[in-house]
Amino acid sequence: MLPSPRDYTTGVGMPADRGARVAARKAFVDLKVSFLCALQDLRCDDWLVDQVRGAEQPVDLWLLRAPVFEALDGCRPEVRRRRLEIRRGLDSMFPDLDVPSGFSPL
């Protein structure tokens, strides 16, 4: 009796799977860079910058959004632009977290 052939492709994934992983990683890195750029010239805790640098998953950045928005508190146009950039990045990474309303598409 011959043994069954061994499958060496287990865990490799299809090219589309790899492309999706690469795209997700790029989106995460872009969001992380946005967080770091937003905090760049602000007088905030080094702890916050270290936490953003140490983030390994998108959810890590999601959990840091409140302290980052607190650090970006102010009415100056530059600070408002940074807040908006962070908000857009979070919306693109976590699109299903919007509150449903009568004005949203089905």
Secondary structure as GFF3:
##gff-version 3
##sequence-region A 1 106
A	DSSP	alpha_helix	15	39	.	.	.	ID=ss1
A	DSSP	alpha_helix	46	54	.	.	.	ID=ss2
A	DSSP	alpha_helix	58	63	.	.	.	ID=ss3
A	DSSP	alpha_helix	65	71	.	.	.	ID=ss4
A	DSSP	alpha_helix	77	93	.	.	.	ID=ss5
A	DSSP	three_ten_helix	95	97	.	.	.	ID=ss6
###
